[in-house]
Amino acid sequence: MLVFAFALLLDSTDELFQIFADGAKTADNISPLYRFDSFDTLILSLYFSVLALLAVYGAYRIKQVIDFWRYRHIEPKPARVFDDAELPRITVQLPLYNEMYVVERLLKAVTEIDYPRERLEIQVLDDSTDETKELAHATVERYRREGFDAHYIHRDDRSGFKAGALENGMKQARGELIAIFDADFVPKPNCLRKLVHFFTDPLTGCVQMRWSHINSSYNLLTRLQTILLDGHFVIEQTVRTRAGGFFNFNGTAGMWRRTTIEGSGGWQHDTLTEDKDLSFRAQLMGWRFVYLLNEDAPSELPVEINAFKAQQHRWVKGETEVGLKLFPRIWRAPVPLRVKAEMFLRLTCIISYPLMILVSFLQFPLLVVRYNSGFHSLMLLDLPLFIFSTLSVVLFYGTSIYTLDGRRMTRLLYLPLMMALGIGLAFSNARAVLEALLGHKTEFVRTPKYKVEAGKDETWKRKKYKGGRGLLPILELAASVYFMLAITYAVRMELWGTIPFLMLFCFGFAYMGAMSFLQTWSVIKRLQDFWRPLASDRRA
């Protein structure tokens, strides 16, 4: 069925146009706006072109699900286990930038890690410009007095952002192995022992743990983010490492061999995703990477929409930059063709965001064309879209949910909203792609952390670091109004089959725009409350 549907997309465009024309002639309810002309042909050509591209990436996602079930029982095992006397020295690097709410939690968790203290070095790599500096320094000094080999390293210029901080820390690090945890993580006591034994293989360059989430059920946004991230960490990362492809270190919750970093060119900061950049360069050098699906590192998810959008923007832009930088080198490298093909699909899948915007603008004129089409032509339009887009999403995320939750599949109910969330990111992430393609450089915008753990914790709303997103919320709300009008037209013309898709677009853009405005307004109000007493004192 999948092959048949895809063949229809590629080989039957002229026949489909004729079907639409014939369907219009025989339809009982001809639209007064309808006339099958060059405009209709243009709309259908654009629609089928986008549909064909989305179908390719939908098929790629289905292939990943198939490979996951194929390789699910092939778990990585270390070559041997280190004796306690030969455990290597590990440097734990903790990069910070204005993390006053979580720095103490992070250091507490790291100092509770079960590893010989004489072989454990802790580096706090702090680029902060606020109260975090004093708090982090005092916390490090407290643990130094308790006997920990902890060091506070502060930079004033923040050059290279996170990559620059890691690079600077490497100059002073004494460990053979380098473990990295971002400020929003709470590593478990046994995490280093779970990672270290894989380095008994001299070709192992990096070991990555799966992310889990301490506040996954805090609100709707964190629930949907959890599903999105679980898809990546359960399906994509597992398949890539077990099928012999390239997979990437995720920037945190993992461990590197120091010589791997140095021999692969070190931390470079010409992209926003230094982790992917170094990962691919290291694997091109022949280093092996290990991914541990069944070992997790708890982390805190963004609880507000602007932080989430900024994080996604950075990831998408960084992946585009890495693709532009490294794919020519990957294509020339002596690696299997299947690896090159997978990397091409992976590094170009971000094109779906600009395509999503194009699909959005096509919806209203497409409704006019659909109204005059017979049942069979509608099936030829919607069935491939359903199979390769909707069904692929259900299979992909449904598999990750089943893997983590077992038979408790209640999270499947959130899939429509998760799809809408992905649609709502279209404007922000399309801008990220465009910026990368045009070579427009921006700073590393870190994701604010508020130490939100309990389900009823509302204190983050009064904390620092929240920000707005410029004009994007206006575009998102305008798009939601556009789809409200499209839904109204579809109801009036009784085009019931199109309404579920239109509702996904409408909700996605409305949710993004409305939440951005509401949270930005809360920031403005907080600033007004802060400045009002100062202004009164000045007048007095």
C-alpha positions as CSV (number, residue, x, y, z in Angstrom):
1,M,0.0,0.0,0.0
2,L,2.8,2.4,0.9
3,V,4.6,1.8,-2.4
4,F,1.4,2.1,-4.4
5,A,0.5,5.4,-2.8
6,F,4.0,6.8,-3.3
7,A,4.0,5.7,-7.0
8,L,0.7,7.6,-7.5
9,L,2.3,10.7,-6.1
10,L,5.3,10.5,-8.5
11,D,3.8,9.1,-11.7
12,S,0.2,10.1,-11.9
13,T,0.1,13.9,-11.7
14,D,-1.4,14.5,-15.1
15,E,-4.0,11.8,-14.6
16,L,-4.9,13.3,-11.2
17,F,-5.4,16.7,-12.8
18,Q,-7.8,15.0,-15.3
19,I,-9.6,13.3,-12.5
20,F,-10.1,16.6,-10.8
21,A,-11.5,18.1,-14.0
22,D,-13.8,15.2,-14.7
23,G,-14.9,15.2,-11.0
24,A,-15.8,18.8,-11.3
25,K,-17.9,18.2,-14.4
26,T,-20.0,15.4,-12.7
27,A,-20.2,16.9,-9.2
28,D,-23.7,17.8,-8.0
29,N,-22.5,20.7,-5.9
30,I,-20.3,22.9,-8.2
31,S,-18.8,25.8,-6.3
32,P,-19.6,29.2,-7.8
33,L,-15.9,30.1,-7.4
34,Y,-14.7,27.1,-9.3
35,R,-13.0,27.1,-12.7
36,F,-10.4,24.5,-13.5
37,D,-7.6,26.6,-14.9
38,S,-3.9,27.4,-14.6
39,F,-4.4,28.6,-11.0
40,D,-5.9,25.2,-10.0
41,T,-3.0,23.5,-11.8
42,L,-0.5,25.6,-9.9
43,I,-2.1,24.9,-6.5
44,L,-2.2,21.1,-7.2
45,S,1.3,21.1,-8.5
46,L,2.6,22.8,-5.3
47,Y,0.5,20.6,-3.1
48,F,1.7,17.4,-4.7
49,S,5.3,18.5,-4.7
50,V,5.2,19.2,-1.0
51,L,3.3,16.0,-0.4
52,A,5.9,14.0,-2.2
53,L,8.7,15.5,-0.1
54,L,6.8,14.9,3.1
55,A,6.1,11.4,2.0
56,V,9.8,10.7,1.6
57,Y,10.5,11.8,5.2
58,G,7.4,9.9,6.4
59,A,8.7,6.7,4.8
60,Y,12.1,7.4,6.4
61,R,10.4,7.6,9.8
62,I,8.6,4.4,9.2
63,K,11.9,2.7,8.2
64,Q,13.3,3.8,11.6
65,V,10.4,2.2,13.4
66,I,11.0,-1.1,11.5
67,D,14.7,-1.0,12.3
68,F,14.0,-0.3,15.9
69,W,12.0,-3.5,16.3
70,R,14.7,-5.3,14.3
71,Y,17.5,-4.2,16.6
72,R,15.7,-3.7,19.9
73,H,17.3,-6.8,21.6
74,I,20.9,-5.9,20.6
75,E,22.0,-4.1,23.7
76,P,25.6,-2.8,23.9
77,K,27.9,-4.5,26.4
78,P,31.3,-3.3,27.6
79,A,34.3,-5.3,26.5
80,R,35.1,-5.9,30.1
81,V,34.7,-4.2,33.5
82,F,37.4,-2.0,35.2
83,D,38.7,-3.2,38.5
84,D,38.3,-0.5,41.2
85,A,42.1,-0.1,41.3
86,E,42.3,0.7,37.6
87,L,39.3,3.0,37.3
88,P,40.4,6.0,35.1
89,R,40.3,9.6,36.3
90,I,37.1,11.4,35.2
91,T,36.7,15.1,34.9
92,V,33.0,16.2,35.2
93,Q,32.4,19.4,33.4
94,L,29.4,21.5,34.4
95,P,28.9,24.5,31.9
96,L,26.8,27.3,33.4
97,Y,25.4,30.6,32.2
98,N,23.1,32.5,34.6
99,E,21.8,29.4,36.4
100,M,21.2,30.7,39.9
101,Y,18.1,28.5,40.5
102,V,19.6,25.1,39.7
103,V,23.4,25.4,40.3
104,E,23.2,24.1,43.9
105,R,20.9,21.2,42.9
106,L,23.4,20.2,40.1
107,L,26.5,20.3,42.4
108,K,24.7,18.4,45.1
109,A,23.8,15.6,42.6
110,V,27.4,15.5,41.2
111,T,29.0,15.2,44.6
112,E,26.7,12.3,45.4
113,I,28.0,10.3,42.4
114,D,29.4,6.9,43.4
115,Y,33.0,7.1,42.1
116,P,36.3,7.1,44.0
117,R,36.8,10.7,45.1
118,E,40.5,10.7,44.4
119,R,39.7,9.9,40.7
120,L,36.9,12.4,40.3
121,E,37.5,16.0,39.3
122,I,34.6,18.5,39.1
123,Q,34.8,21.7,37.0
124,V,32.2,24.4,37.2
125,L,32.6,26.3,33.9
126,D,30.8,29.5,34.7
127,D,30.2,32.2,32.1
128,S,27.5,33.9,34.2
129,T,26.9,37.6,34.4
130,D,24.5,37.7,37.4
131,E,24.2,36.4,41.0
132,T,25.1,32.9,39.7
133,K,28.8,33.8,39.9
134,E,28.8,34.3,43.7
135,L,26.5,31.4,44.4
136,A,28.4,28.9,42.2
137,H,31.7,30.0,43.6
138,A,30.5,29.7,47.2
139,T,29.0,26.3,46.5
140,V,32.2,25.0,45.0
141,E,34.3,26.3,47.9
142,R,31.9,24.5,50.3
143,Y,32.5,21.2,48.6
144,R,36.2,21.8,48.4
145,R,36.3,22.1,52.2
146,E,34.5,18.7,52.3
147,G,37.4,17.1,50.3
148,F,36.1,17.2,46.7
149,D,38.5,18.0,43.9
150,A,36.2,20.8,42.7
151,H,37.2,23.9,40.7
152,Y,35.4,27.1,39.8
153,I,36.4,28.5,36.4
154,H,34.9,31.8,35.3
155,R,35.2,33.6,32.0
156,D,34.3,37.2,31.3
157,D,34.0,37.2,27.5
158,R,31.9,34.1,26.8
159,S,33.6,33.7,23.5
160,G,32.4,30.5,21.7
161,F,29.6,30.2,24.2
162,K,29.2,26.6,25.6
163,A,31.8,25.2,23.2
164,G,34.2,27.9,24.3
165,A,33.7,27.1,28.0
166,L,34.2,23.4,27.4
167,E,37.3,24.1,25.4
168,N,38.7,26.4,28.1
169,G,38.0,23.8,30.8
170,M,39.8,21.1,28.8
171,K,43.0,23.1,29.2
172,Q,43.0,22.6,32.9
173,A,41.2,19.2,33.1
174,R,43.3,16.2,34.4
175,G,40.8,13.5,33.6
176,E,41.3,10.8,30.9
177,L,37.6,10.8,30.4
178,I,35.3,13.9,30.3
179,A,31.7,13.7,31.5
180,I,29.4,16.6,30.8
181,F,26.1,17.6,32.5
182,D,24.2,20.7,31.7
183,A,22.7,22.8,34.5
184,D,19.2,21.4,34.1
185,F,20.3,17.8,34.8
186,V,20.3,15.8,38.0
187,P,22.6,12.9,37.4
188,K,22.0,9.6,39.3
189,P,24.6,8.4,41.8
190,N,25.5,5.4,39.6
191,C,25.8,7.3,36.3
192,L,29.6,7.3,35.9
193,R,29.9,3.6,36.7
194,K,27.3,2.9,34.0
195,L,29.3,4.8,31.5
196,V,32.9,4.2,32.3
197,H,33.3,0.5,31.6
198,F,32.5,1.0,27.9
199,F,35.9,2.7,27.6
200,T,37.7,-0.6,28.2
201,D,37.3,-0.8,24.4
202,P,40.1,1.5,23.1
203,L,38.1,2.5,20.1
204,T,35.1,3.8,22.1
205,G,35.1,7.6,21.9
206,C,31.8,8.6,23.5
207,V,29.0,7.1,25.5
208,Q,25.6,8.8,25.7
209,M,22.7,8.2,28.2
210,R,19.0,8.7,27.4
211,W,17.4,11.8,28.8
212,S,14.4,11.4,31.2
213,H,12.4,14.2,32.7
214,I,11.7,15.1,36.3
215,N,8.8,17.5,35.4
216,S,7.3,15.7,32.4
217,S,3.7,15.9,33.8
218,Y,4.0,19.5,35.0
219,N,1.8,21.1,32.3
220,L,0.6,20.5,28.8
221,L,3.8,21.8,27.3
222,T,6.1,19.5,29.3
223,R,3.9,16.5,28.5
224,L,4.1,17.2,24.7
225,Q,7.9,17.9,24.9
226,T,8.4,14.6,26.7
227,I,6.7,12.7,23.8
228,L,8.8,14.6,21.2
229,L,12.1,13.9,23.0
230,D,11.3,10.3,23.8
231,G,10.8,9.7,20.1
232,H,14.3,11.0,19.4
233,F,16.0,9.2,22.3
234,V,14.1,5.9,22.1
235,I,13.8,5.4,18.3
236,E,16.3,7.6,16.4
237,Q,19.4,7.3,18.7
238,T,18.8,3.5,19.3
239,V,18.5,2.8,15.6
240,R,21.4,4.9,14.5
241,T,23.9,3.3,16.9
242,R,22.7,-0.3,16.7
243,A,22.4,-0.3,12.9
244,G,25.9,1.1,12.4
245,G,25.0,4.6,11.5
246,F,26.2,8.0,12.8
247,F,24.6,9.2,16.0
248,N,25.3,12.3,18.0
249,F,26.2,13.2,21.5
250,N,23.4,15.2,22.8
251,G,25.5,17.9,24.5
252,T,25.0,16.5,28.1
253,A,24.5,13.3,30.0
254,G,27.4,11.5,28.4
255,M,31.1,10.9,28.6
256,W,34.0,11.4,26.1
257,R,37.5,10.0,25.8
258,R,39.7,13.0,26.0
259,T,41.9,11.9,23.2
260,T,38.8,11.6,21.0
261,I,38.0,15.2,21.5
262,E,41.5,16.4,20.9
263,G,42.2,14.1,17.9
264,S,38.9,15.1,16.2
265,G,39.6,18.8,16.1
266,G,38.4,19.8,19.6
267,W,35.3,21.8,20.5
268,Q,34.6,24.2,17.6
269,H,32.1,27.1,17.9
270,D,31.2,27.9,14.3
271,T,27.8,26.2,14.7
272,L,25.2,26.4,17.5
273,T,25.2,22.6,18.0
274,E,28.8,21.9,18.9
275,D,27.8,18.5,20.2
276,K,26.6,17.2,16.8
277,D,29.6,18.9,15.0
278,L,32.2,17.1,17.2
279,S,30.2,13.8,17.2
280,F,30.2,13.5,13.4
281,R,33.9,14.6,13.1
282,A,34.9,12.0,15.6
283,Q,33.0,9.2,13.9
284,L,34.5,10.2,10.5
285,M,37.9,9.6,12.3
286,G,36.8,6.0,13.1
287,W,35.8,6.4,16.8
288,R,32.9,4.2,18.0
289,F,29.9,5.7,19.9
290,V,27.7,3.9,22.3
291,Y,24.1,4.8,23.2
292,L,22.5,3.4,26.4
293,L,18.7,3.3,25.9
294,N,18.1,1.7,29.3
295,E,20.2,4.1,31.4
296,D,18.7,7.5,31.9
297,A,19.8,10.9,33.2
298,P,16.9,13.0,34.7
299,S,16.6,16.6,33.4
300,E,14.2,19.6,33.7
301,L,12.1,20.5,30.7
302,P,11.3,24.2,29.8
303,V,7.9,25.0,31.4
304,E,7.2,28.2,29.3
305,I,6.7,28.5,25.6
306,N,9.3,31.1,24.8
307,A,12.1,29.1,26.3
308,F,10.9,26.0,24.4
309,K,10.8,27.9,21.1
310,A,14.3,29.4,21.7
311,Q,15.6,25.9,22.4
312,Q,14.1,24.4,19.3
313,H,15.3,27.4,17.2
314,R,18.9,26.8,18.4
315,W,18.7,23.0,17.7
316,V,17.2,23.4,14.3
317,K,19.6,26.2,13.2
318,G,22.6,24.3,14.6
319,E,21.7,21.1,12.8
320,T,21.3,23.1,9.5
321,E,24.8,24.7,10.1
322,V,26.3,21.3,10.8
323,G,24.8,19.8,7.7
324,L,26.2,22.7,5.6
325,K,29.6,22.3,7.2
326,L,30.0,18.5,7.3
327,F,27.8,16.8,4.8
328,P,30.2,17.3,1.8
329,R,32.9,15.7,4.0
330,I,30.6,12.9,5.0
331,W,29.6,12.2,1.3
332,R,33.3,11.9,0.4
333,A,34.2,9.8,3.4
334,P,34.8,6.0,2.9
335,V,31.6,5.0,4.8
336,P,28.7,2.8,3.5
337,L,26.2,4.4,1.1
338,R,23.3,3.6,3.5
339,V,25.1,5.7,6.2
340,K,25.4,8.6,3.7
341,A,21.8,8.3,2.7
342,E,20.6,8.2,6.3
343,M,22.7,11.3,7.1
344,F,21.3,13.1,4.1
345,L,17.7,12.5,5.2
346,R,18.5,13.3,8.8
347,L,20.3,16.6,8.0
348,T,17.7,17.8,5.5
349,C,14.5,16.8,7.4
350,I,14.4,20.3,8.8
351,I,13.1,21.4,5.4
352,S,9.7,20.2,6.7
353,Y,9.3,23.6,8.6
354,P,9.4,25.8,5.5
355,L,7.2,23.3,3.7
356,M,4.7,23.4,6.6
357,I,4.4,27.2,6.0
358,L,3.8,26.6,2.3
359,V,1.2,23.9,3.1
360,S,-0.5,26.4,5.5
361,F,-0.9,29.1,2.8
362,L,-2.2,26.5,0.3
363,Q,-5.0,25.3,2.5
364,F,-7.7,27.9,1.5
365,P,-7.2,27.6,-2.3
366,L,-6.9,23.9,-1.9
367,L,-10.3,23.8,-0.2
368,V,-11.9,25.4,-3.3
369,V,-10.3,22.7,-5.5
370,R,-11.3,19.9,-3.2
371,Y,-14.9,21.1,-3.1
372,N,-15.3,20.3,-6.7
373,S,-13.5,17.0,-6.6
374,G,-15.1,13.5,-6.4
375,F,-14.5,11.0,-3.7
376,H,-11.8,9.1,-5.5
377,S,-9.7,12.2,-6.2
378,L,-10.0,13.2,-2.5
379,M,-8.7,9.8,-1.5
380,L,-5.8,10.2,-3.8
381,L,-5.0,13.5,-2.1
382,D,-5.6,12.6,1.5
383,L,-4.7,8.9,1.7
384,P,-1.0,9.3,1.0
385,L,-0.8,12.3,3.4
386,F,-2.5,10.2,6.1
387,I,-0.2,7.2,5.5
388,F,3.1,8.9,5.3
389,S,2.5,11.7,7.8
390,T,-0.1,10.8,10.3
391,L,0.4,7.1,10.4
392,S,4.2,7.5,10.5
393,V,3.9,9.8,13.5
394,V,1.6,7.4,15.3
395,L,4.0,4.5,14.7
396,F,7.1,6.4,15.6
397,Y,5.9,8.0,18.8
398,G,3.6,5.1,19.7
399,T,6.6,2.8,19.6
400,S,8.6,5.0,21.9
401,I,5.7,5.3,24.3
402,Y,5.2,1.6,24.4
403,T,8.9,1.0,24.9
404,L,9.0,3.2,28.0
405,D,5.5,2.8,29.4
406,G,4.6,-0.8,28.4
407,R,0.9,-1.4,28.1
408,R,0.1,1.9,29.8
409,M,-0.5,3.7,26.5
410,T,-2.5,6.7,27.8
411,R,0.1,9.1,26.4
412,L,-1.1,8.2,22.9
413,L,-4.1,10.5,23.6
414,Y,-1.7,13.5,23.4
415,L,-0.4,12.6,19.9
416,P,-2.8,15.0,18.1
417,L,-1.8,17.9,20.3
418,M,1.9,16.9,19.9
419,M,1.4,17.1,16.1
420,A,-0.2,20.5,16.5
421,L,2.7,21.6,18.6
422,G,5.1,20.6,15.9
423,I,3.1,22.6,13.3
424,G,3.0,25.6,15.6
425,L,6.9,25.7,15.6
426,A,6.9,26.2,11.8
427,F,7.5,30.0,11.8
428,S,10.2,29.9,14.5
429,N,12.0,26.9,13.1
430,A,11.7,28.0,9.4
431,R,13.4,31.2,10.4
432,A,16.2,29.1,12.0
433,V,16.7,27.2,8.8
434,L,16.7,30.4,6.7
435,E,19.2,32.1,9.1
436,A,21.6,29.1,8.8
437,L,21.3,29.0,5.0
438,L,22.0,32.7,4.7
439,G,25.0,32.4,7.1
440,H,23.4,34.7,9.6
441,K,25.2,34.2,12.9
442,T,23.5,34.6,16.3
443,E,24.5,34.0,19.8
444,F,23.9,30.8,21.8
445,V,20.6,31.5,23.6
446,R,20.5,29.1,26.5
447,T,17.3,27.6,27.8
448,P,16.2,29.1,31.2
449,K,16.0,26.7,34.1
450,Y,13.7,27.4,37.1
451,K,14.1,24.3,39.3
452,V,10.5,23.3,38.6
453,E,9.9,19.8,40.0
454,A,6.7,19.7,41.9
455,G,3.4,19.6,40.0
456,K,2.0,22.7,41.7
457,D,5.1,24.8,41.7
458,E,4.2,28.2,40.3
459,T,7.2,30.1,41.7
460,W,9.0,30.2,38.3
461,K,6.5,32.8,37.1
462,R,8.2,35.3,39.5
463,K,11.7,34.4,38.5
464,K,14.2,35.9,36.1
465,Y,15.3,34.9,32.6
466,K,11.9,34.9,30.9
467,G,11.7,36.7,27.5
468,G,9.6,37.4,24.5
469,R,9.8,36.3,20.8
470,G,9.4,39.5,18.8
471,L,6.9,39.5,16.0
472,L,6.5,35.8,15.6
473,P,3.5,35.5,17.9
474,I,1.7,37.9,15.6
475,L,2.4,35.7,12.6
476,E,1.3,32.6,14.6
477,L,-2.0,34.2,15.7
478,A,-2.7,35.5,12.2
479,A,-2.1,32.0,10.9
480,S,-4.6,30.6,13.5
481,V,-7.2,33.2,12.3
482,Y,-6.6,32.1,8.7
483,F,-7.3,28.5,9.7
484,M,-10.4,29.4,11.6
485,L,-11.7,30.9,8.4
486,A,-10.7,27.8,6.5
487,I,-12.5,25.6,9.0
488,T,-15.6,27.8,8.7
489,Y,-15.5,27.5,4.9
490,A,-15.0,23.7,5.2
491,V,-18.0,23.3,7.5
492,R,-20.2,25.4,5.3
493,M,-19.2,23.4,2.2
494,E,-19.5,20.1,4.2
495,L,-15.9,19.1,3.5
496,W,-15.8,17.1,6.7
497,G,-12.7,15.1,5.9
498,T,-10.5,18.2,5.8
499,I,-11.6,19.6,9.2
500,P,-9.3,17.4,11.5
501,F,-6.2,18.5,9.6
502,L,-7.3,22.2,9.6
503,M,-7.9,22.0,13.4
504,L,-4.4,20.7,14.0
505,F,-3.0,23.7,12.2
506,C,-5.4,26.1,13.9
507,F,-4.6,24.8,17.4
508,G,-0.9,24.6,16.8
509,F,-0.5,28.3,15.7
510,A,-3.1,29.6,18.2
511,Y,-1.4,27.8,21.1
512,M,2.1,29.1,20.2
513,G,1.0,32.6,19.6
514,A,-1.4,33.0,22.5
515,M,1.0,31.4,25.1
516,S,3.9,33.6,23.8
517,F,1.8,36.7,24.2
518,L,0.6,35.8,27.6
519,Q,4.1,34.9,29.0
520,T,5.7,37.9,27.3
521,W,3.0,40.1,28.9
522,S,3.8,38.6,32.3
523,V,7.5,39.7,31.8
524,I,6.5,43.2,30.9
525,K,4.2,43.4,33.9
526,R,7.0,42.1,36.2
527,L,9.4,44.8,34.8
528,Q,6.8,47.5,35.3
529,D,6.4,46.4,38.9
530,F,10.1,46.5,39.4
531,W,10.6,50.0,38.0
532,R,7.5,51.7,39.4
533,P,9.0,52.1,43.0
534,L,12.2,53.4,41.6
535,A,10.4,56.0,39.4
536,S,8.4,57.1,42.4
537,D,11.6,57.6,44.5
538,R,13.1,59.6,41.7
539,R,10.1,61.9,41.5
540,A,10.1,62.3,45.3
